Amino acid sequence: MTSRRRRRSRTALTSFLVVLALAAGGWALDATGVLGPVTDAADRSTAVATAPTATGTGVAEPSRASRPTVDAATGTATDAEVARARALLAALPVKGKAAGTGYDRTGEFGSAWLDVDRNGCDTRNDVLARDLSDIVRDGPCTVLTGTLVSPYTGATIDFVRGNTTSTLVQIDHVVALENAWRTGAQQLSQDEREALANDPRNLFAVDGRSNAQKGSGDTATWLPADRAFRCTYVAHQVEVKTAYRLWVAPAEHDAMERVLQRC
């Protein structure tokens, strides 16, 4: 009887140690960013990889409508994402902006909006479907209605497609295309520039007022009103500038560094 009890005790101890080891392994993966929270069903199926593969254009390829990992409860960048953004920012070249001469949104970056991922839907509808909730579509692509919580202000907006209502929700280029043009995009190929203009990492559905206020501003001249989102916003800018081999102007670099230091 005593021997039987000892065997049962040893078995229970072994099981406990196995469970403990598995839990520790899961914690380690989460701490390194391999595992991370996602914000919605679209993120669960398309979350961007930490080390994306390169395409034929030489640009790191995102998954469709992807975003960097954010905290599901607050919408802010995770510690791992902030650390990665700081490291990428430290590696970005810093120099003055080139002249804006020759900038032409359609001529240099393609018409708005293309279907660069060839899924049958244009980029605007892809982003609306990703960022809005309770969407209603006409067919497989066209988003007719939905609800947006603008990441730039926290305001809730009811989106209704129409000539006078669609502009309440706009798609912002996180790295503005004119800024990209003046910080290295002039050296990119046409395909690369079109990829940049339609890259889901560089796009958010936002309130039209914020998009108009921002214009072509960089981090030094404009930041989202919602301070809790600024870390995520700047992390996206740094990731996009890195992926497309762009540089940052001195004031832009310093402003990005200040934001990331406060995250």
N, C-alpha and C positions, 0 to 999 in steps of 0.2 A: 504493500500500500504506500509506504513512504517513498519507495523508488518510483512508483507511478506519479505521485505528486511532484517529485523533482523533475520528471520528464515533462509534465504539463507546465511547470514553472519555466523550464528552459525554453519550451515552445512559445509561451506567451512573451517571454523576454525577447526572443528572436523576432517575433512579429512586430513588437513595439519598435525595435531598432530599425527594421526595414521601413516601416511607416515614417519614422523620424528622418531617415536618410532621403526618402522620396520628397518629403516636405522641404527639407533643406535644399535639395536640388532644384525644386520649383522656385523657391525664394531666390536662389542664385541666378536663375534665368531671368526672373522678373527684374532683379536689381541691375542686370546688365543691359536691359532694354530688349532682349530677345522676345520676352512676353511683355505685353502692355495693354492697358485698357483701350477700348475703342468707343466711339461716341454713338454709333447707330448701326443699323443692319447693313447699310452700304459700306461703312468702314470695316465691318467684320469680314466682308467678302473681298474688299479691295485695299486693305491697309498697306501703306507703302513699306517696302522692304528697307531695312537699315542700310544695306549695300546693294542698290539696284543695279541691274545689268546694263551694259552699254549697248546703244543702238548703232546702226550704221552711220548715224549723223555724229557720233562721238559724244552724245548727250546721255546722261543717266536716265534710263527710261522709267517713268512712274507707272504704277498700275492705274487703271481707269478710275477717274474721279477720286484720287487718293489724297490723304492729308497726313502730315506727321502725327505721331501719337500725342494725344492730349488727355488730360484728366477728365474722365467722363462726368464727374460731378461739377466741376468748375469751368471746363472748357479751356483751361490754361495749359501751357506746355508742361510736360513732365520734367523732372529733374534730369533724366537721361537726354531728353530732347534739348534742354537748355545747355547742358554740358557739350553736346554735339555741336550746337550752334556756335558756342564760344570757340570751340576748336576750329570750326570751319572759318569763322570770321578772322581768326588769327592768321589763317593761311591765305586770305584773299589779298590780292594786290591793292595798294592804296595809291591813287593818283588823281589828278584833276580830270574833270569831265571834258570830253571832246565837244567840239562845236555841234550844235543841233542841225547844222545845214544839211539839207537833203532828207530830213525825217519826213516820212510819209507812211502813215499807219497802214493803209491798204497796200501800197506799193511794196513796202518792206516787210510787213508782217502778215500779209494776206487779209482777205475780207473777213468781217465778223459775221457769222462764226463758221469755222470749217468743221469737218468731221475727220480729224487727223487720226483718230484711233479706229476709223472704219467700222464702227458699230452700227451705222445706219442713222445715228442721231447727231445733230450738231452740238458743239461744245456748250453753248448756252443752255440747251435743254438738259444736257448731262449734268451740269452744275446745279441747275434748279432742282432736278430730281434728287441730287445728293444732299443739298443744303436745306431744302424745304421739307416740312412735314405735312401729312394729310393731303398729298398731292392728288389731283385728278388729271388724267391725261386724255388727249385726243389721239387715239392710235398708240403705237409703241413709244413715241418720242415726245410729242408736243405737250408740254406742261400747261394746262389751262388755269388751274387754281392751286393754292397751297398756302402754307403759313411759314413765314420766315421770322426767326429771332435774329436780328442783325448782329453779327459778332462785333461790329464796330461801336454799337451803342447799347445793345441789350434790348432795344425796342422791338415789339412784335408788330409785324406787318402782314396784312392779308393780301396775298398776291392774286390778281385777276388779270389774265391776259386780255389786252385791248389797247387801242390806239392811245388812250389817255391814261391808262392805269398801269401798263407794263413797266413804265419808267420808275414806279415807286420801288421796285426791286431791280437792281442793276448788278452786273458781274464786274467786280473790280480786279484789275491786274495788280497783284500785291507789289511786284516790281513793275512800276509803270513802264509802258513800252517806250515812251520817249526817254525815260531814265535809262532803260536798257540800251537804247540806241546810242546814248552819249557815254555809256560805260562799257563798251566792248562789242555790242551787237552788230556794229558796222562791219566787223570782221567775220561775222557768222555767215553761213550760206543761207539762201532763201528758205530751204527746208528747215534749217535749225531755227530761224526766226519765226517761222510759222508754228513750229513745235513749241517754242517759248510762249507765243501768244495764246496757245490753246492747252498749255500744260496745267492739269488740275491742281498741281502744287502751287501754282501762281494765281489761282482764281478763287474768289469767294463771292457768293451771293450776298449782297449788302443793301442797306437802305440807300436810295438814290441821292439823298442829301449829302451823306458822307462821301460818296464817290465823287460828287461834283466838287466838294470842298477840297478833296485831296488833289484832284487834277493829276499832274505828272510829278507830284512831290515825292521826295525820298524821306527817309527816317528823320533827317535833320529839319525838315520843314513841315511834316505832318505825321501824326500818330492817331490811332483810334481813340475816341473819347472814352471808351470802356478800358480803363487801365488794366483790368484783369486779363484782357486779351492781347495786350501789347507784346508779351513774351512770345506767344504763338505767332503773332504777326511778323515780328522781326526774325524769328526762327525760319519762317517761310522765305523771307527775303534773302537771308543768308544761304539757305539751301538752293534756291533758284539761281542766285548769282554764282554759286559754286558749280552747279550742274552745267551752266551755259558759259563758263569761263569768262564771266564779267568781272569788273573791278568795282571798288567803292571809292567815292570821293572822300577826302579827309574829314569833312564835317559829318558826312553820312556815316563813316566808320565810327567816329567818336560817339554819335548819337546811338548807334546800334549797340556799342559797348556799354553805354550807360544803361540802356534798357535791360540788357542781359545780366548786368551786375545786380540789378534789383529783383531779378526773378527768384 
